[in-house]
Amino acid sequence: MKTNYLFHLLGWMLPVVILQWAIGWRILVRNARAVFLPVVAIGLYFVVADALAIAEGIWLFDANQILGIHVGVVPLEEVIFFFLTSLLVSQSLVLFLPEELRA
């Protein structure tokens, strides 16, 4: 099924993102810059690295498991994966850092 990757990706990541926002939305809003700048930088880095790996034939994706929408050579699901993973890590760091160490 073409939605398998996206379904599983969102199924296990979104509940954690939603929980982080439900519990710590005030902290995340106050530290939005500290959350989102790393997400953009790291997400873009991984998309570029993945594009190089795909172009070299290191990574392969089953066309039956993805939507078929690509950003360059990178499947959309993979792009979403990199940005959501970066978001989870960035939000977790901001939420669990002592207040005096937050931006």
DSSP file (Angstrom, degrees, kcal/mol; ACC not computed):
  #  RESIDUE AA STRUCTURE BP1 BP2  ACC     N-H-->O    O-->H-N    N-H-->O    O-->H-N    TCO  KAPPA ALPHA  PHI   PSI    X-CA   Y-CA   Z-CA
    1    1 A M    >         0   0    0      0, 0.0     3,-1.9     0, 0.0     4,-0.3   0.000 360.0 360.0 360.0 132.0    0.0    0.0    0.0
    2    2 A K  T 3   +     0   0    0      1,-0.3     4,-0.3     2,-0.1     3,-0.2   0.630 360.0  54.5 -64.2 -15.5    1.4    3.4   -1.1
    3    3 A T  T 3> S+     0   0    0      1,-0.1     4,-3.2    63,-0.1    -1,-0.3   0.376  76.5 102.5 -99.6   5.1    0.7    5.0    2.3
    4    4 A N  H <> S+     0   0    0     -3,-1.9     4,-2.6    60,-0.3     5,-0.3   0.930  82.7  44.0 -55.6 -53.2    2.5    2.4    4.5
    5    5 A Y  H  > S+     0   0    0     60,-2.1     4,-2.7    -4,-0.3    -1,-0.2   0.948 118.4  44.4 -59.2 -49.8    5.6    4.5    5.2
    6    6 A L  H  > S+     0   0    0     59,-0.4     4,-2.7    -4,-0.3     5,-0.3   0.909 112.8  51.9 -62.2 -43.4    3.6    7.7    5.8
    7    7 A F  H  X S+     0   0    0     -4,-3.2     4,-2.1     1,-0.2    -1,-0.2   0.933 114.9  40.8 -59.5 -49.0    1.0    5.8    8.0
    8    8 A H  H  X S+     0   0    0     -4,-2.6     4,-1.6    -5,-0.2     5,-0.2   0.893 114.7  52.9 -69.1 -39.6    3.7    4.2   10.2
    9    9 A L  H  X S+     0   0    0     -4,-2.7     4,-1.7    -5,-0.3     3,-0.3   0.959 116.5  37.0 -59.3 -53.6    5.8    7.4   10.4
   10   10 A L  H  X S+     0   0    0     -4,-2.7     4,-1.6     1,-0.2    -1,-0.2   0.835 111.0  63.1 -70.5 -32.0    2.9    9.6   11.5
   11   11 A G  H  < S+     0   0    0     -4,-2.1    -1,-0.2    -5,-0.3    -2,-0.2   0.832 114.8  29.3 -63.8 -33.8    1.4    6.9   13.7
   12   12 A W  H  < S+     0   0    0     -4,-1.6     4,-0.4    -3,-0.3    -1,-0.2   0.696 125.8  43.0-100.9 -19.6    4.4    6.7   16.0
   13   13 A M  H >X S+     0   0    0     -4,-1.7     4,-2.1    -5,-0.2     3,-0.6   0.896 104.0  57.9 -91.7 -44.3    5.8   10.2   15.8
   14   14 A L  H 3X S+     0   0    0     -4,-1.6     4,-3.0    -5,-0.3     5,-0.3   0.862 100.0  57.4 -60.7 -38.7    2.7   12.5   16.0
   15   15 A P  H 3> S+     0   0    0      0, 0.0     4,-2.2     0, 0.0    -1,-0.2   0.896 109.6  46.8 -58.5 -36.5    1.4   11.1   19.3
   16   16 A V  H <> S+     0   0    0     -3,-0.6     4,-2.6    -4,-0.4    -2,-0.2   0.922 112.7  48.5 -70.3 -43.3    4.8   12.1   20.9
   17   17 A V  H  X S+     0   0    0     -4,-2.1     4,-2.1     2,-0.2     5,-0.2   0.926 113.3  48.2 -60.9 -44.5    4.8   15.6   19.3
   18   18 A I  H  X S+     0   0    0     -4,-3.0     4,-2.6     1,-0.2    -2,-0.2   0.904 111.3  50.2 -63.5 -41.9    1.2   16.1   20.4
   19   19 A L  H  X S+     0   0    0     -4,-2.2     4,-2.4    -5,-0.3     5,-0.3   0.915 108.7  52.3 -62.9 -43.2    2.0   15.0   24.0
   20   20 A Q  H  X S+     0   0    0     -4,-2.6     4,-2.8     1,-0.2    -1,-0.2   0.919 113.7  43.6 -59.2 -43.3    5.0   17.3   24.1
   21   21 A W  H  X S+     0   0    0     -4,-2.1     4,-1.1     2,-0.2    -2,-0.2   0.869 111.8  53.6 -71.2 -36.1    2.8   20.2   23.1
   22   22 A A  H  < S+     0   0    0     -4,-2.6    -2,-0.2    -5,-0.2    -1,-0.2   0.896 120.8  31.7 -64.4 -39.4    0.0   19.2   25.4
   23   23 A I  H  < S+     0   0    0     -4,-2.4    -2,-0.2    -5,-0.2     3,-0.2   0.882 135.0  21.9 -85.8 -41.4    2.4   19.1   28.4
   24   24 A G  H  X S+     0   0    0     -4,-2.8     4,-2.5    -5,-0.3     3,-0.2   0.005  72.2 128.5-123.1  30.8    4.9   21.8   27.6
   25   25 A W  H  X S+     0   0    0     -4,-1.1     4,-2.6     1,-0.2     5,-0.2   0.851  76.7  54.0 -59.3 -36.0    3.3   24.2   25.1
   26   26 A R  H  > S+     0   0    0      2,-0.2     4,-2.3     1,-0.2    -1,-0.2   0.929 111.5  44.9 -64.1 -43.5    4.2   27.3   27.1
   27   27 A I  H  > S+     0   0    0     -3,-0.2     4,-1.5     2,-0.2    -2,-0.2   0.913 114.1  49.7 -65.0 -43.2    7.9   26.3   27.2
   28   28 A L  H  < S+     0   0    0     -4,-2.5     7,-0.2     2,-0.2    -2,-0.2   0.891 111.6  48.0 -65.8 -39.8    7.9   25.5   23.5
   29   29 A V  H >< S+     0   0    0     -4,-2.6     3,-1.4    -5,-0.2     4,-0.2   0.930 111.7  49.9 -65.8 -45.0    6.3   28.8   22.6
   30   30 A R  H 3< S+     0   0    0     -4,-2.3    -1,-0.2     1,-0.3    -2,-0.2   0.786 120.4  37.1 -62.9 -26.7    8.7   30.8   24.7
   31   31 A N  T 3X S+     0   0    0     -4,-1.5     4,-1.5    -5,-0.2    -1,-0.3  -0.069  76.1 130.9-115.9  31.1   11.6   28.9   23.2
   32   32 A A  H <> S+     0   0    0     -3,-1.4     4,-3.1     1,-0.2     5,-0.3   0.871  73.2  51.5 -56.1 -41.6   10.3   28.6   19.6
   33   33 A R  H  > S+     0   0    0      1,-0.2     4,-1.9     2,-0.2    -1,-0.2   0.911 108.8  50.6 -63.5 -41.9   13.5   29.9   18.0
   34   34 A A  H  4 S+     0   0    0     -3,-0.2    -1,-0.2     1,-0.2    -2,-0.2   0.753 116.7  43.0 -68.2 -23.8   15.6   27.4   20.0
   35   35 A V  H  X S+     0   0    0     -4,-1.5     4,-1.2    -3,-0.2    -2,-0.2   0.927 119.2  37.3 -83.5 -51.7   13.3   24.6   18.8
   36   36 A F  H  X S+     0   0    0     -4,-3.1     4,-2.4     1,-0.2     5,-0.2   0.806 105.5  61.3 -83.4 -30.8   12.7   25.5   15.1
   37   37 A L  H  X S+     0   0    0     -4,-1.9     4,-2.4    -5,-0.3     5,-0.2   0.948 109.5  43.6 -61.4 -47.2   16.1   26.8   13.9
   38   38 A P  H  > S+     0   0    0      0, 0.0     4,-3.0     0, 0.0     5,-0.4   0.883 111.0  56.4 -63.5 -35.4   17.9   23.5   14.7
   39   39 A V  H  X S+     0   0    0     -4,-1.2     4,-2.4     2,-0.2     5,-0.2   0.939 111.1  42.9 -60.3 -46.7   14.9   21.6   13.1
   40   40 A V  H  X S+     0   0    0     -4,-2.4     4,-2.4     2,-0.2     5,-0.2   0.945 117.8  45.2 -64.9 -48.5   15.3   23.5    9.9
   41   41 A A  H  X S+     0   0    0     -4,-2.4     4,-2.1    -5,-0.2    -2,-0.2   0.940 119.8  38.8 -62.9 -48.8   19.1   23.2    9.8
   42   42 A I  H  X S+     0   0    0     -4,-3.0     4,-2.5    -5,-0.2     5,-0.2   0.899 115.0  53.2 -72.2 -40.4   19.4   19.5   10.8
   43   43 A G  H  X S+     0   0    0     -4,-2.4     4,-2.0    -5,-0.4    -2,-0.2   0.931 111.4  46.0 -59.0 -46.1   16.4   18.5    8.7
   44   44 A L  H  X S+     0   0    0     -4,-2.4     4,-2.5    -5,-0.2     5,-0.2   0.912 110.6  53.9 -63.2 -42.5   17.9   20.2    5.6
   45   45 A Y  H  X S+     0   0    0     -4,-2.1     4,-2.6    -5,-0.2    -2,-0.2   0.937 110.9  45.5 -56.5 -48.3   21.3   18.6    6.3
   46   46 A F  H  X S+     0   0    0     -4,-2.5     4,-2.6     2,-0.2    -1,-0.2   0.851 110.2  53.6 -68.0 -34.3   19.7   15.1    6.4
   47   47 A V  H  X S+     0   0    0     -4,-2.0     4,-2.4    -5,-0.2    -1,-0.2   0.928 112.1  45.3 -64.3 -43.7   17.6   15.6    3.3
   48   48 A V  H  X S+     0   0    0     -4,-2.5     4,-2.1     2,-0.2    -2,-0.2   0.933 114.2  48.4 -64.4 -45.6   20.8   16.6    1.4
   49   49 A A  H  X S+     0   0    0     -4,-2.6     4,-2.1    -5,-0.2    -2,-0.2   0.900 112.8  48.6 -61.2 -40.5   22.8   13.7    2.8
   50   50 A D  H  X S+     0   0    0     -4,-2.6     4,-2.9     2,-0.2     5,-0.2   0.895 107.3  55.1 -66.9 -39.9   19.9   11.3    1.9
   51   51 A A  H  X S+     0   0    0     -4,-2.4     4,-2.6     1,-0.2    -1,-0.2   0.908 109.3  48.0 -59.2 -41.7   19.7   12.7   -1.6
   52   52 A L  H  X S+     0   0    0     -4,-2.1     4,-1.7     2,-0.2    -1,-0.2   0.916 112.3  48.6 -64.8 -42.9   23.4   12.0   -2.1
   53   53 A A  H  <>S+     0   0    0     -4,-2.1     5,-2.6     2,-0.2     6,-0.8   0.898 112.8  47.6 -64.3 -40.8   23.0    8.4   -0.7
   54   54 A I  H ><5S+     0   0    0     -4,-2.9     3,-1.4     1,-0.2    -2,-0.2   0.925 110.1  52.3 -65.7 -44.4   20.0    7.8   -2.9
   55   55 A A  H 3<5S+     0   0    0     -4,-2.6    -1,-0.2     1,-0.3    -2,-0.2   0.829 109.8  50.0 -61.3 -31.8   21.8    9.1   -6.0
   56   56 A E  T 3<5S-     0   0    0     -4,-1.7    -1,-0.3    -5,-0.2    -2,-0.2   0.492 117.5-113.8 -84.5  -4.0   24.7    6.7   -5.2
   57   57 A G  T < 5S+     0   0    0     -3,-1.4    -3,-0.2    -4,-0.4    -2,-0.1   0.636  83.2 121.7  81.9  13.8   22.4    3.8   -4.9
   58   58 A I  S   <S+     0   0    0     -5,-2.6     2,-0.4    -6,-0.2    -4,-0.2   0.905  72.3  42.3 -74.8 -42.8   23.0    3.4   -1.1
   59   59 A W        -     0   0    0     -6,-0.8     2,-0.3    -9,-0.2    -2,-0.2  -0.844  68.6-176.2-105.8 142.3   19.3    3.8   -0.1
   60   60 A L        -     0   0    0     -2,-0.4     2,-0.4    -3,-0.0    -6,-0.0  -0.974   9.7-153.9-132.5 149.9   16.4    2.3   -2.0
   61   61 A F        -     0   0    0     -2,-0.3     2,-0.6     5,-0.0     5,-0.1  -0.987  23.0-120.0-127.3 135.2   12.7    2.7   -1.4
   62   62 A D    >>  -     0   0    0     -2,-0.4     3,-2.5     1,-0.2     4,-0.6  -0.615  18.6-148.3 -72.4 114.7   10.0    0.3   -2.4
   63   63 A A  T 34 S+     0   0    0     -2,-0.6     3,-0.3     1,-0.3    -1,-0.2   0.721  96.4  61.3 -59.2 -21.5    7.7    2.2   -4.8
   64   64 A N  T 34 S+     0   0    0      1,-0.2    -1,-0.3   -61,-0.0   -60,-0.3   0.590 104.8  48.0 -79.9 -10.0    4.8    0.2   -3.5
   65   65 A Q  T <4 S+     0   0    0     -3,-2.5   -60,-2.1   -63,-0.1   -59,-0.4   0.491 105.5  62.1-108.4  -7.1    5.3    1.6    0.1
   66   66 A I  S  < S-     0   0    0     -4,-0.6   -63,-0.1    -3,-0.3   -62,-0.1  -0.811  82.1-117.8-122.2 161.3    5.6    5.3   -0.7
   67   67 A L        -     0   0    0     -2,-0.3     3,-0.1     2,-0.1   -64,-0.1   0.780  44.9-122.0 -68.0 -27.5    3.3    7.9   -2.2
   68   68 A G  S    S+     0   0    0      1,-0.4     2,-0.5   -66,-0.1    -1,-0.1   0.512  70.5 128.6  93.9   6.1    5.7    8.6   -5.2
   69   69 A I        -     0   0    0      2,-0.0     7,-3.1     0, 0.0    -1,-0.4  -0.838  39.1-170.8 -94.5 130.6    6.0   12.3   -4.4
   70   70 A H  E     -A   75   0A   0     -2,-0.5     2,-0.7     5,-0.3     3,-0.1  -0.912  32.2-147.0-126.5 149.6    9.7   13.4   -4.2
   71   71 A V  E >  S-A   74   0A   0      3,-3.3     3,-1.9    -2,-0.3     2,-0.6  -0.932  89.4 -46.2-106.2 100.4   11.7   16.4   -3.2
   72   72 A G  T 3  S-     0   0    0     -2,-0.7    -2,-0.1     1,-0.3     0, 0.0  -0.653 124.6 -27.6  67.2-119.8   14.4   16.0   -5.8
   73   73 A V  T 3  S+     0   0    0     -2,-0.6    -1,-0.3    -3,-0.1     0, 0.0   0.446 119.5 100.4-101.5  -2.6   15.2   12.3   -5.4
   74   74 A V  E <  S-A   71   0A   0     -3,-1.9    -3,-3.3     1,-0.1     5,-0.1  -0.725  77.3-119.8 -90.6 125.1   14.1   12.0   -1.8
   75   75 A P  E >>  -A   70   0A   0      0, 0.0     4,-1.8     0, 0.0     3,-0.8  -0.315  21.8-120.4 -59.8 143.4   10.6   10.6   -1.1
   76   76 A L  H 3> S+     0   0    0     -7,-3.1     4,-2.6     1,-0.3     5,-0.2   0.869 113.2  58.0 -52.7 -40.7    8.3   13.0    0.7
   77   77 A E  H 3> S+     0   0    0     -8,-0.3     4,-2.4     1,-0.2    -1,-0.3   0.872 104.8  50.8 -59.9 -37.1    7.9   10.5    3.6
   78   78 A E  H <> S+     0   0    0     -3,-0.8     4,-2.2     2,-0.2    -1,-0.2   0.886 109.0  50.5 -68.8 -39.3   11.7   10.6    4.1
   79   79 A V  H  X S+     0   0    0     -4,-1.8     4,-2.1     2,-0.2     5,-0.2   0.937 111.7  48.0 -62.0 -47.0   11.7   14.4    4.2
   80   80 A I  H  X S+     0   0    0     -4,-2.6     4,-2.9     1,-0.2     5,-0.3   0.909 109.2  54.9 -59.8 -42.6    8.9   14.4    6.8
   81   81 A F  H  X S+     0   0    0     -4,-2.4     4,-2.6    -5,-0.2     5,-0.2   0.928 108.6  47.1 -56.4 -48.3   10.8   11.7    8.8
   82   82 A F  H  X S+     0   0    0     -4,-2.2     4,-2.0     1,-0.2    -1,-0.2   0.906 116.0  43.4 -64.8 -41.9   14.0   13.9    9.0
   83   83 A F  H  X S+     0   0    0     -4,-2.1     4,-2.1     2,-0.2    -1,-0.2   0.894 115.7  47.5 -73.2 -38.4   12.1   17.1   10.0
   84   84 A L  H  X S+     0   0    0     -4,-2.9     4,-2.7    -5,-0.2    -2,-0.2   0.900 111.9  50.4 -68.1 -39.4    9.8   15.3   12.5
   85   85 A T  H  X S+     0   0    0     -4,-2.6     4,-2.2    -5,-0.3     5,-0.2   0.933 112.0  47.7 -62.1 -45.0   12.8   13.4   14.1
   86   86 A S  H  X S+     0   0    0     -4,-2.0     4,-2.7    -5,-0.2    -1,-0.2   0.886 111.5  51.7 -62.0 -38.8   14.6   16.7   14.4
   87   87 A L  H  X S+     0   0    0     -4,-2.1     4,-2.9     2,-0.2     5,-0.3   0.924 108.6  50.2 -64.1 -44.9   11.5   18.3   15.9
   88   88 A L  H  X S+     0   0    0     -4,-2.7     4,-2.1     2,-0.2    -2,-0.2   0.923 115.0  43.3 -59.6 -45.1   11.2   15.5   18.5
   89   89 A V  H  X S+     0   0    0     -4,-2.2     4,-2.5     2,-0.2    -2,-0.2   0.941 115.6  47.7 -67.2 -47.1   14.8   15.8   19.6
   90   90 A S  H  X S+     0   0    0     -4,-2.7     4,-2.2     1,-0.2    -2,-0.2   0.924 114.3  45.8 -62.0 -46.5   14.8   19.6   19.6
   91   91 A Q  H  X S+     0   0    0     -4,-2.9     4,-2.8    -5,-0.2    -1,-0.2   0.902 111.8  52.7 -63.9 -40.2   11.5   19.8   21.6
   92   92 A S  H  X S+     0   0    0     -4,-2.1     4,-2.4    -5,-0.3    -2,-0.2   0.920 108.9  49.5 -62.1 -43.5   12.7   17.2   24.0
   93   93 A L  H  X S+     0   0    0     -4,-2.5     4,-1.6     1,-0.2    -1,-0.2   0.937 113.6  45.5 -61.1 -46.2   16.0   19.1   24.7
   94   94 A V  H  < S+     0   0    0     -4,-2.2    -2,-0.2     1,-0.2    -1,-0.2   0.918 115.2  47.5 -63.9 -42.9   14.1   22.3   25.3
   95   95 A L  H  < S+     0   0    0     -4,-2.8    -1,-0.2     1,-0.2    -2,-0.2   0.858 118.4  39.1 -68.3 -34.9   11.5   20.7   27.5
   96   96 A F  H  < S+     0   0    0     -4,-2.4    -1,-0.2    -5,-0.2    -2,-0.2   0.571  91.3 100.4 -97.1  -9.1   14.0   18.7   29.6
   97   97 A L  S  < S-     0   0    0     -4,-1.6     5,-0.1    -5,-0.2    -4,-0.0  -0.487  87.1 -98.8 -70.7 145.6   16.7   21.3   30.0
   98   98 A P    >>  -     0   0    0      0, 0.0     3,-2.2     0, 0.0     4,-0.6  -0.360  37.5-111.3 -59.1 147.3   16.8   23.2   33.3
   99   99 A E  G >4 S+     0   0    0      1,-0.3     3,-1.2     2,-0.2    -2,-0.1   0.835 115.6  58.8 -53.5 -38.5   15.1   26.6   32.8
  100  100 A E  G 34 S+     0   0    0      1,-0.2    -1,-0.3     3,-0.1    -3,-0.0   0.663 105.1  51.2 -69.4 -13.9   18.3   28.5   33.3
  101  101 A L  G <4 S+     0   0    0     -3,-2.2    -1,-0.2    -7,-0.1    -2,-0.2   0.503  87.7 102.3 -98.9  -5.9   19.9   26.7   30.3
  102  102 A R    <<        0   0    0     -3,-1.2    -8,-0.0    -4,-0.6    -7,-0.0  -0.413 360.0 360.0 -75.8 155.0   17.0   27.4   27.9
  103  103 A A              0   0    0    -72,-0.1    -1,-0.1    -2,-0.1    -3,-0.1   0.491 360.0 360.0 -66.6 360.0   17.3   30.1   25.2
